[in-house]
Amino acid sequence: MAKLKRPKEKPIELKPQNKKEWYEQPNLLAIILAVIAGVLYVVTLQNEWALDDVISITRNSFTQKGFAGISDLLSKDSFVGFIGSASDLPGGRWRPLALISFATEIEIVGWKKTANANNFGLAHIMHFNNVILYAAISYLLFQLLYRHITKKVWPSVIISLLFIVHPIHSEVVANIKSRDELLSWFFLLLTLIFALEWKNKEKIIFLALSTTLFFLALLSKENGVTFIAILPITFFCFTKMKWKNSFIATTPFIAIVFFYITLRFSIIGFVHKEIAEVMNSPYLYATPLEAFATKIFVLGKYILMLFLPLNLNYDYSYNQIPYTSFSDWRVLLSIAVQLVLLVYAFKEIGKKSLIAYGILFYFFSVFIVSNLVVDTGGVMGERFVFQASFGFLIAIVAVISLLIKKIIIDEKVFKPVIVGVLMVIVIPCSYKTYSRNKEWKNDKTLFIKDVIINPNSARTNNGAGTSYIFLGDEAKDSALKKACYDSSVYLLKKALRIHPKYIDPYLNLGVAYNRKKMVDSAEYYWNKARALQPQNPQLGEFDKVLVVDFLSKASVDYIKGDTAQAINDYRKAVKYGSKDFKTLYNLAGIYFTVRQYDSARIYFNKTLVLKPNHPDALRAINFMDRIRK
């Protein structure tokens, strides 16, 4: 009997169970968020130098030395390389890490010091590095949120995305100088990630990494000091630790802060100088109550700007935000809102509320830049809420999610609603960020744009007025050139109406009138500056300009036959060029021509003091001696 053949069994194909779609894969989403950040800020790669780049890069003698300047950057106040002496700002500045990164880029790329060199190629590279750093921050934000805070994919995506597109961050990324903010936040995020890994996995290597990164954050900018308050609530909310152990776990980081403070003071000392200029001491003219009320108002303004980042500006100094009082309803509203938020946060933090954590993260972060304890040298700044905005967004997303869940029960409807709300926010914010990035192209673009929306700041009017001088210099058409100089004069005079003791507009008005060939007006404004600050180093250069201008004007007046005016012009040339023998000889010569020999003799003798063998001066004196005999 034939054997029956058994049919061949097909191998069973094992299908992967619960395979995640691409939009549920955390690492891929983190990379996508980083790419979005890079794309959003790619427009900054064509930008040039702007605003405080002059302090940290273009006129910083230490960073321009490349590697050779690193020892100075580590051992001196961060402003010394720019101004040549200890900083006049209260408290001093020691933020070497960002400056060392600039010095490294200059060492690699090179700094051209020729007269026509603008070094824009280097600027583009530095902008690129800022964008890469921001993309890395975006990646870390998601990883921190997903692995330790929300522990869910989509809340982490939403918070990260809102942070990435928020227009208030444009200043930090688009201004090269603000790399100190980027580096600080980059290292602080890593500090949080490894600190939580340390407590969750109990591996000492994570503590070593976390404390080292925390120290690097402090070397980038002082903001990291706030983590002494943030770390305990982070340990409590996102590990199994109780309050007591959370504070104990913060001890190594407190030790790092004490080490940093000791090191800082040993290098730059404790700088405390009385500042007599309101541009660097914003509450100089305010009473103590006015100053306190204005600071509370500014804290409220920060919250409003995080909700509605509409009129962004590089400067909020005197007198864009006027002093106010506790009778101002806006101050009272600011107090009420912040008290409600703080009371709620302290009440709910014991329940490990995400909303409470976000609120406290925000307030602890913003406190150091609030001017309530440490004078920042400015009334407010968009960069000051870069770190704080993370806590703000955590709280906002948690609140919105909670509200939508209460309104919508059906899970199928919930997700589309969340996506719809997100797009309503993300699209206009992305456009605003993109357009704001373009406005940071250079000083001229930034200053002229911002004076329109910030018309009451003396600094923005001075900046825009100066920019119009440069535009006038570049203009080929004579009518356009005149219009630019006229605009400059208008804005600079407006700056002086806001702040009559502000020296920069006086100096710049002199330049504007010099361009308009109005030498008497130029002299007037430069002398107004001289009265405010006699030792200002720019005045010596402007005096040389006055000598040339008055000599030229004297020649024109003499040709016209106006000898009296020509003599007056020569006298003014001598006033600003008393050490120039040619100027003295010219004045002596015109006195000689009109036969005022006594005056001529005086200036011929002064010429001979500077040029003892001047042949024409000697012949003139001999001639006058023969006439006298």
C-alpha positions as CSV (number, residue, x, y, z in Angstrom):
1,M,0.0,0.0,0.0
2,A,1.5,3.4,-1.1
3,K,2.4,5.8,1.6
4,L,0.5,9.0,1.7
5,K,2.7,12.0,1.5
6,R,2.0,14.7,4.0
7,P,1.6,18.1,2.5
8,K,4.4,20.5,3.2
9,E,3.6,22.9,6.0
10,K,4.1,26.5,5.3
11,P,6.2,28.3,7.9
12,I,4.1,30.5,10.1
13,E,4.9,34.1,9.5
14,L,5.3,36.0,12.7
15,K,3.8,39.5,12.4
16,P,5.1,42.2,14.6
17,Q,2.7,43.0,17.4
18,N,1.7,46.5,18.2
19,K,4.0,48.1,15.6
20,K,4.0,51.8,16.1
21,E,3.3,54.2,13.3
22,W,6.0,56.8,12.5
23,Y,4.1,59.5,14.4
24,E,4.3,57.4,17.6
25,Q,8.0,56.8,17.5
26,P,9.6,59.1,20.1
27,N,13.2,59.3,18.6
28,L,11.9,60.0,15.1
29,L,9.6,62.7,16.5
30,A,12.4,64.3,18.4
31,I,14.5,64.4,15.1
32,I,11.5,65.9,13.2
33,L,11.1,68.6,15.8
34,A,14.8,69.4,15.6
35,V,14.5,69.7,11.8
36,I,11.4,72.0,12.1
37,A,13.5,74.3,14.4
38,G,16.3,74.4,11.9
39,V,14.0,75.1,8.9
40,L,12.2,77.8,10.8
41,Y,15.4,79.6,11.6
42,V,17.3,78.9,8.3
43,V,16.5,82.4,7.1
44,T,18.9,83.7,9.8
45,L,21.8,82.2,7.9
46,Q,21.8,85.2,5.5
47,N,21.9,87.7,8.4
48,E,24.9,89.8,9.3
49,W,26.0,91.4,12.6
50,A,23.4,93.0,14.8
51,L,23.0,94.8,18.1
52,D,25.2,93.4,20.8
53,D,27.4,91.4,18.4
54,V,29.6,94.5,18.6
55,I,30.3,93.8,22.3
56,S,31.0,90.1,22.0
57,I,32.5,89.7,18.6
58,T,33.1,92.6,16.1
59,R,34.8,94.9,18.6
60,N,35.9,92.4,21.3
61,S,39.7,92.4,21.3
62,F,39.8,89.1,23.2
63,T,37.5,87.0,21.0
64,Q,39.2,88.3,17.9
65,K,42.5,86.8,19.0
66,G,41.0,83.3,18.6
67,F,42.6,80.7,20.9
68,A,45.1,83.3,22.1
69,G,42.3,85.3,23.7
70,I,40.8,82.4,25.7
71,S,43.0,83.0,28.8
72,D,41.7,86.6,28.9
73,L,38.1,85.5,28.4
74,L,38.4,83.1,31.3
75,S,40.2,85.5,33.7
76,K,38.4,88.8,33.1
77,D,34.9,90.4,33.0
78,S,33.1,89.5,29.8
79,F,32.9,93.2,28.8
80,V,36.6,94.0,29.2
81,G,37.5,92.9,25.7
82,F,35.0,95.5,24.3
83,I,35.4,98.5,26.6
84,G,39.0,97.9,27.8
85,S,38.2,98.0,31.5
86,A,35.9,96.5,34.1
87,S,32.3,96.7,33.2
88,D,30.3,99.7,34.3
89,L,27.2,97.6,34.7
90,P,26.3,96.6,38.2
91,G,27.4,93.1,39.3
92,G,29.8,92.6,36.4
93,R,29.5,89.9,33.7
94,W,31.4,86.7,33.6
95,R,30.1,84.4,30.9
96,P,33.2,83.0,29.2
97,L,31.7,79.9,27.5
98,A,29.9,81.7,24.7
99,L,32.8,84.1,24.1
100,I,35.2,81.1,23.9
101,S,32.9,79.6,21.2
102,F,33.2,82.8,19.2
103,A,37.0,82.8,19.7
104,T,37.1,79.2,18.4
105,E,35.1,80.1,15.3
106,I,37.4,83.1,14.6
107,E,40.4,80.9,15.1
108,I,39.1,78.4,12.5
109,V,37.6,80.8,10.0
110,G,39.8,83.8,10.6
111,W,39.1,87.5,11.2
112,K,39.8,89.9,8.4
113,K,41.0,93.3,9.7
114,T,41.3,95.2,6.4
115,A,39.4,98.5,6.0
116,N,36.7,97.1,3.8
117,A,36.3,93.7,5.5
118,N,32.8,93.1,6.9
119,N,33.4,89.5,7.9
120,F,29.9,88.5,6.9
121,G,31.1,85.0,5.9
122,L,32.0,84.5,9.5
123,A,28.7,85.9,10.7
124,H,26.8,83.4,8.5
125,I,28.8,80.6,10.0
126,M,28.0,81.8,13.5
127,H,24.3,82.1,12.7
128,F,24.4,78.5,11.4
129,N,25.9,77.3,14.7
130,N,23.2,79.1,16.6
131,V,20.5,77.4,14.5
132,I,22.2,74.0,15.1
133,L,22.2,74.6,18.8
134,Y,18.5,75.6,18.8
135,A,17.7,72.4,16.9
136,A,19.6,70.4,19.5
137,I,17.7,72.2,22.2
138,S,14.4,71.2,20.5
139,Y,15.5,67.6,20.4
140,L,16.4,67.6,24.1
141,L,13.2,69.3,25.0
142,F,11.1,66.5,23.6
143,Q,13.3,63.8,25.2
144,L,13.1,65.4,28.6
145,L,9.3,65.8,28.3
146,Y,8.7,62.3,26.9
147,R,11.1,60.4,29.2
148,H,10.6,62.2,32.4
149,I,7.8,64.8,32.6
150,T,4.7,64.0,30.6
151,K,5.8,60.5,29.7
152,K,3.4,60.7,26.8
153,V,4.2,61.3,23.1
154,W,1.7,63.9,22.0
155,P,1.8,66.3,25.0
156,S,5.6,66.2,24.6
157,V,5.3,67.0,20.9
158,I,2.9,69.9,21.5
159,I,4.9,71.6,24.2
160,S,8.1,71.2,22.2
161,L,6.5,72.5,19.0
162,L,5.0,75.5,20.8
163,F,8.4,76.3,22.3
164,I,10.1,76.0,18.9
165,V,7.8,78.3,17.0
166,H,7.3,80.9,19.8
167,P,8.3,84.3,18.2
168,I,9.6,85.6,21.5
169,H,12.6,83.3,21.0
170,S,13.7,85.0,17.8
171,E,16.0,87.4,19.6
172,V,18.0,84.5,21.3
173,V,18.6,82.6,18.0
174,A,18.8,85.4,15.5
175,N,21.2,87.5,17.6
176,I,24.6,85.8,17.6
177,K,25.6,87.3,20.9
178,S,22.7,85.5,22.6
179,R,24.5,82.2,22.3
180,D,25.0,82.5,26.0
181,E,21.3,82.0,26.4
182,L,21.3,79.0,24.0
183,L,24.3,77.3,25.7
184,S,22.9,77.9,29.1
185,W,19.5,76.3,28.2
186,F,21.2,73.5,26.3
187,F,23.3,72.5,29.3
188,L,20.4,73.0,31.7
189,L,18.2,70.6,29.8
190,L,21.0,68.0,29.9
191,T,21.3,68.7,33.6
192,L,17.6,67.9,34.1
193,I,17.8,64.8,31.9
194,F,20.8,63.3,33.7
195,A,19.6,64.3,37.2
196,L,16.4,62.5,36.7
197,E,18.2,59.5,35.2
198,W,20.4,59.5,38.3
199,K,17.5,59.3,40.7
200,N,15.5,56.8,38.6
201,K,18.4,54.5,37.9
202,E,20.6,55.2,40.9
203,K,23.8,55.3,38.9
204,I,26.5,57.7,40.1
205,I,27.7,58.4,36.6
206,F,24.5,60.3,35.9
207,L,25.1,62.5,38.9
208,A,28.7,63.2,37.7
209,L,27.4,64.1,34.2
210,S,24.5,66.2,35.6
211,T,26.7,68.3,37.9
212,T,29.4,68.8,35.2
213,L,26.8,70.0,32.7
214,F,25.2,72.3,35.4
215,F,28.6,74.0,35.9
216,L,28.9,74.5,32.1
217,A,25.5,76.1,32.1
218,L,26.6,78.5,34.8
219,L,29.7,79.4,32.8
220,S,27.4,80.2,29.9
221,K,25.1,82.5,31.9
222,E,24.0,83.0,35.5
223,N,20.4,81.8,34.8
224,G,21.2,78.3,36.0
225,V,21.3,79.5,39.6
226,T,17.5,79.3,39.5
227,F,17.8,75.5,39.3
228,I,18.5,75.4,43.0
229,A,14.8,76.0,43.3
230,I,13.7,74.1,40.2
231,L,15.5,70.8,40.9
232,P,13.8,69.9,44.2
233,I,10.3,70.3,42.7
234,T,11.5,68.4,39.6
235,F,12.8,65.5,41.7
236,F,9.5,65.5,43.8
237,C,7.2,65.6,40.8
238,F,8.9,63.1,38.4
239,T,10.5,60.6,40.7
240,K,9.3,58.6,43.7
241,M,11.1,60.8,46.1
242,K,9.5,62.6,49.0
243,W,10.1,66.3,49.6
244,K,12.9,65.8,52.1
245,N,14.8,63.5,49.8
246,S,14.2,65.9,46.9
247,F,15.9,68.7,48.7
248,I,18.8,66.4,49.8
249,A,19.2,65.3,46.2
250,T,19.7,69.0,45.3
251,T,22.7,69.3,47.6
252,P,25.4,68.5,45.0
253,F,24.0,71.2,42.7
254,I,24.0,73.7,45.6
255,A,27.7,72.9,46.1
256,I,28.3,73.6,42.4
257,V,26.6,77.0,42.7
258,F,28.8,77.9,45.7
259,F,31.9,76.8,43.8
260,Y,30.8,78.9,40.8
261,I,30.1,82.0,42.9
262,T,33.5,81.7,44.7
263,L,35.3,81.3,41.3
264,R,33.4,84.2,39.8
265,F,34.2,86.6,42.6
266,S,37.8,85.5,42.7
267,I,38.1,86.5,39.0
268,I,36.0,89.6,38.6
269,G,35.3,90.6,42.3
270,F,32.1,92.0,43.5
271,V,31.4,95.0,41.2
272,H,29.0,97.6,42.5
273,K,29.1,101.0,41.0
274,E,26.6,103.8,41.1
275,I,25.4,104.4,37.6
276,A,24.5,107.9,36.7
277,E,23.0,107.1,33.3
278,V,19.4,105.9,33.1
279,M,20.1,103.9,29.9
280,N,22.2,101.5,32.0
281,S,20.3,102.0,35.3
282,P,16.6,101.9,34.2
283,Y,15.1,102.9,37.6
284,L,17.5,105.8,38.2
285,Y,14.8,108.5,38.1
286,A,12.1,106.4,39.9
287,T,11.1,106.5,43.5
288,P,11.4,103.2,45.4
289,L,7.7,102.6,45.1
290,E,7.6,103.6,41.4
291,A,10.5,101.2,40.7
292,F,8.8,98.3,42.5
293,A,5.4,99.0,40.8
294,T,7.0,99.1,37.4
295,K,8.9,95.9,38.0
296,I,5.5,94.2,38.9
297,F,4.0,95.7,35.8
298,V,6.8,94.3,33.6
299,L,6.3,90.8,35.1
300,G,2.7,91.0,34.0
301,K,3.8,92.2,30.6
302,Y,6.0,89.1,30.2
303,I,3.0,86.8,30.8
304,L,0.9,88.9,28.3
305,M,3.7,88.7,25.7
306,L,4.0,84.9,26.1
307,F,0.3,84.7,25.3
308,L,0.4,87.4,22.5
309,P,3.9,88.0,21.1
310,L,2.7,90.8,18.7
311,N,5.0,93.8,19.0
312,L,8.4,92.4,19.5
313,N,11.3,94.7,20.0
314,Y,15.0,94.6,20.7
315,D,14.8,97.4,23.3
316,Y,12.4,98.4,26.1
317,S,14.6,100.9,27.8
318,Y,13.9,104.5,28.9
319,N,11.2,105.6,28.3
320,Q,9.3,103.0,26.4
321,I,7.9,101.6,29.6
322,P,7.2,104.7,31.8
323,Y,7.4,104.5,35.6
324,T,4.1,103.7,37.1
325,S,2.5,103.3,40.6
326,F,0.3,101.0,42.6
327,S,-2.7,103.1,41.6
328,D,-2.3,101.8,38.0
329,W,-4.9,99.1,37.3
330,R,-2.4,97.2,35.2
331,V,-0.1,96.9,38.2
332,L,-3.0,95.7,40.4
333,L,-4.1,93.2,37.7
334,S,-0.5,91.9,37.4
335,I,-0.3,91.4,41.2
336,A,-3.7,89.6,41.2
337,V,-2.8,87.3,38.4
338,Q,0.5,86.4,39.7
339,L,-0.7,85.8,43.3
340,V,-3.5,83.6,42.0
341,L,-1.0,81.5,40.0
342,L,1.5,81.2,42.8
343,V,-1.1,80.3,45.5
344,Y,-2.6,77.7,43.1
345,A,0.9,76.3,42.3
346,F,2.1,76.0,45.9
347,K,-1.3,74.5,46.9
348,E,-1.2,71.9,44.1
349,I,2.5,71.0,43.8
350,G,2.1,68.5,46.7
351,K,-0.2,66.5,44.4
352,K,2.5,66.5,41.7
353,S,0.3,68.7,39.4
354,L,1.9,69.3,36.0
355,I,0.1,72.7,35.9
356,A,1.6,73.7,39.3
357,Y,5.1,72.5,38.2
358,G,5.0,74.6,35.0
359,I,3.9,77.7,36.9
360,L,6.7,77.3,39.5
361,F,9.2,76.6,36.8
362,Y,8.2,79.8,35.1
363,F,8.3,82.0,38.2
364,F,11.6,80.5,39.5
365,S,13.2,81.1,36.1
366,V,11.9,84.7,35.6
367,F,12.7,85.8,39.1
368,I,16.4,86.2,38.5
369,V,15.7,88.6,35.6
370,S,12.9,90.5,37.3
371,N,15.1,93.2,38.7
372,L,13.5,92.5,42.1
373,V,16.8,91.2,43.5
374,V,19.5,91.5,40.8
375,D,19.8,94.6,38.6
376,T,19.9,93.4,35.0
377,G,20.7,96.8,33.5
378,G,17.5,96.8,31.5
379,V,13.7,97.2,32.2
380,M,12.8,94.0,30.3
381,G,14.0,91.8,27.4
382,E,12.5,89.1,25.3
383,R,15.6,86.9,25.9
384,F,14.9,87.0,29.6
385,V,12.0,84.7,29.3
386,F,13.7,82.1,27.0
387,Q,14.1,79.6,29.8
388,A,11.0,80.6,31.7
389,S,8.8,80.0,28.6
390,F,9.3,76.3,29.0
391,G,7.5,76.2,32.3
392,F,4.8,78.6,30.9
393,L,4.1,76.2,28.0
394,I,4.0,73.1,30.2
395,A,1.3,74.8,32.3
396,I,-0.7,76.2,29.3
397,V,-0.7,72.8,27.4
398,A,-1.8,71.0,30.6
399,V,-4.6,73.5,31.2
400,I,-5.9,73.4,27.6
401,S,-5.7,69.6,27.5
402,L,-7.7,69.4,30.8
403,L,-10.3,71.9,29.5
404,I,-10.8,70.1,26.2
405,K,-11.1,66.7,27.9
406,K,-13.9,68.1,30.1
407,I,-15.8,69.5,27.2
408,I,-15.3,66.6,24.8
409,I,-15.9,63.1,26.0
410,D,-15.6,61.2,22.7
411,E,-11.9,60.2,22.2
412,K,-12.3,60.2,18.4
413,V,-13.3,63.9,18.5
414,F,-10.6,64.8,21.1
415,K,-7.5,64.3,18.9
416,P,-8.8,66.3,15.8
417,V,-9.8,69.2,18.1
418,I,-6.3,69.2,19.7
419,V,-4.7,69.2,16.3
420,G,-6.9,72.0,15.1
421,V,-6.2,74.2,18.1
422,L,-2.5,73.4,17.7
423,M,-2.5,74.5,14.0
424,V,-4.4,77.7,14.8
425,I,-1.5,78.6,17.2
426,V,1.5,77.1,15.3
427,I,0.9,78.6,11.8
428,P,0.7,82.3,12.8
429,C,3.5,81.9,15.3
430,S,5.7,80.3,12.7
431,Y,5.0,83.1,10.3
432,K,5.7,85.7,13.0
433,T,9.0,84.0,13.9
434,Y,10.1,83.8,10.3
435,S,9.4,87.5,9.6
436,R,11.0,88.5,12.9
437,N,14.1,86.6,12.0
438,K,14.4,88.6,8.8
439,E,14.2,91.8,10.7
440,W,17.3,90.8,12.6
441,K,19.4,90.9,9.4
442,N,21.5,93.8,10.6
443,D,21.4,97.0,12.7
444,K,19.9,99.2,10.0
445,T,17.0,96.8,9.3
446,L,16.4,96.0,13.0
447,F,16.6,99.6,14.3
448,I,14.4,101.2,11.6
449,K,11.7,98.5,11.9
450,D,11.6,98.5,15.7
451,V,11.4,102.3,16.1
452,I,8.0,102.1,14.4
453,I,6.5,99.9,17.1
454,N,8.7,101.2,20.0
455,P,8.5,104.9,19.4
456,N,9.0,106.1,23.0
457,S,12.4,104.5,23.6
458,A,15.4,106.9,23.4
459,R,17.6,104.1,22.4
460,T,15.5,102.9,19.5
461,N,15.2,106.4,18.2
462,N,18.9,106.9,18.4
463,G,19.5,103.6,16.7
464,A,17.2,104.3,13.9
465,G,18.6,107.8,13.5
466,T,22.1,106.4,13.2
467,S,20.9,103.9,10.7
468,Y,19.5,106.6,8.5
469,I,23.0,108.3,8.5
470,F,24.5,105.0,7.1
471,L,21.7,104.7,4.5
472,G,22.3,108.3,3.4
473,D,26.0,107.5,3.0
474,E,25.1,104.5,0.9
475,A,22.5,106.3,-1.3
476,K,23.5,107.3,-4.8
477,D,20.6,109.6,-5.5
478,S,21.1,113.1,-3.9
479,A,17.4,113.5,-3.1
480,L,17.4,110.1,-1.3
481,K,20.6,111.0,0.5
482,K,19.0,114.2,1.8
483,A,15.8,112.4,2.9
484,C,17.9,109.9,4.9
485,Y,19.8,112.6,6.6
486,D,16.7,114.6,7.4
487,S,15.1,111.4,8.9
488,S,18.2,110.9,10.9
489,V,18.0,114.4,12.4
490,Y,14.3,114.0,13.2
491,L,14.7,110.7,15.1
492,L,17.9,111.8,16.9
493,K,16.1,115.0,18.1
494,K,13.2,112.9,19.2
495,A,15.6,110.7,21.2
496,L,16.8,113.9,23.0
497,R,13.2,115.0,23.8
498,I,12.8,111.6,25.5
499,H,16.1,111.7,27.3
500,P,17.9,115.2,27.2
501,K,21.0,113.8,28.9
502,Y,21.6,111.0,26.5
503,I,25.0,111.6,24.9
504,D,24.7,109.3,21.9
505,P,22.1,111.4,20.0
506,Y,24.2,114.5,20.5
507,L,27.2,112.8,19.0
508,N,25.2,111.4,16.1
509,L,23.4,114.7,15.4
510,G,26.8,116.2,14.9
511,V,27.5,113.5,12.3
512,A,24.2,114.0,10.6
513,Y,24.7,117.8,10.3
514,N,28.3,117.1,9.1
515,R,26.8,115.1,6.3
516,K,24.3,117.9,5.6
517,K,27.3,120.3,5.3
518,M,26.0,122.3,8.2
519,V,29.2,122.7,10.1
520,D,27.9,125.2,12.7
521,S,25.1,122.8,13.7
522,A,27.5,119.9,13.9
523,E,29.7,121.9,16.2
524,Y,26.8,122.8,18.4
525,Y,25.7,119.2,19.0
526,W,29.2,117.9,19.5
527,N,29.8,120.6,22.1
528,K,26.5,119.7,23.8
529,A,28.0,116.2,24.0
530,R,31.2,117.6,25.3
531,A,29.4,119.4,28.2
532,L,27.8,116.0,29.2
533,Q,31.0,113.9,28.9
534,P,34.2,116.0,28.3
535,Q,36.4,112.9,28.1
536,N,34.4,111.0,25.6
537,P,37.0,109.5,23.2
538,Q,34.9,110.2,20.1
539,L,35.2,113.9,20.5
540,G,38.9,114.0,19.6
541,E,38.0,112.4,16.2
542,F,35.1,114.8,15.7
543,D,37.4,117.8,16.5
544,K,39.6,116.7,13.6
545,V,36.5,116.8,11.4
546,L,35.6,120.3,12.6
547,V,39.0,121.5,11.7
548,V,38.7,120.3,8.1
549,D,35.1,121.6,7.8
550,F,35.9,125.1,9.2
551,L,39.0,125.4,7.0
552,S,36.9,124.5,4.0
553,K,34.2,126.9,5.0
554,A,36.8,129.7,5.6
555,S,38.1,129.2,2.0
556,V,34.6,129.5,0.6
557,D,33.8,132.6,2.7
558,Y,37.1,134.3,1.7
559,I,36.5,133.7,-2.0
560,K,33.0,135.3,-1.5
561,G,34.7,138.3,0.0
562,D,33.4,137.8,3.5
563,T,36.7,138.2,5.2
564,A,35.2,138.6,8.7
565,Q,33.4,135.3,8.4
566,A,36.4,133.7,7.0
567,I,38.5,134.9,10.0
568,N,35.8,133.5,12.4
569,D,35.9,130.2,10.6
570,Y,39.7,130.0,10.8
571,R,39.5,130.9,14.5
572,K,37.1,127.9,15.1
573,A,39.5,125.7,13.1
574,V,42.2,126.7,15.5
575,K,40.0,126.1,18.5
576,Y,39.6,122.4,17.5
577,G,43.1,122.0,16.0
578,S,45.4,124.1,18.2
579,K,48.1,121.5,17.9
580,D,48.1,121.7,14.0
581,F,50.7,124.2,12.8
582,K,49.0,124.4,9.3
583,T,45.7,125.6,10.9
584,L,47.6,128.2,13.0
585,Y,49.5,129.4,9.9
586,N,46.2,129.7,7.9
587,L,44.7,132.0,10.6
588,A,47.9,134.0,10.8
589,G,47.9,134.3,7.1
590,I,44.4,135.8,6.8
591,Y,45.2,138.3,9.6
592,F,48.3,139.2,7.7
593,T,46.3,139.6,4.5
594,V,43.8,142.1,6.1
595,R,46.8,143.9,7.8
596,Q,45.8,142.9,11.3
597,Y,49.5,142.5,12.1
598,D,49.3,142.1,15.9
599,S,46.9,139.2,15.6
600,A,48.9,137.8,12.7
601,R,52.1,137.9,14.8
602,I,50.5,136.0,17.6
603,Y,49.5,133.1,15.4
604,F,52.8,133.1,13.3
605,N,54.6,132.8,16.6
606,K,52.3,129.9,17.7
607,T,53.1,128.3,14.3
608,L,56.8,128.6,15.0
609,V,56.4,126.9,18.4
610,L,55.1,123.8,16.6
611,K,57.2,124.2,13.4
612,P,60.3,126.3,14.4
613,N,61.7,126.6,10.9
614,H,58.5,127.3,9.0
615,P,60.0,129.6,6.2
616,D,56.8,131.5,5.4
617,A,56.1,132.3,9.0
618,L,59.6,133.5,9.5
619,R,59.5,135.7,6.4
620,A,56.1,137.2,7.5
621,I,57.4,138.1,10.9
622,N,60.6,139.7,9.4
623,F,58.3,141.7,7.0
624,M,56.2,142.9,9.9
625,D,59.3,143.8,11.9
626,R,60.6,146.0,9.0
627,I,57.2,147.7,8.8
628,R,57.2,148.4,12.5
629,K,60.6,150.0,12.2
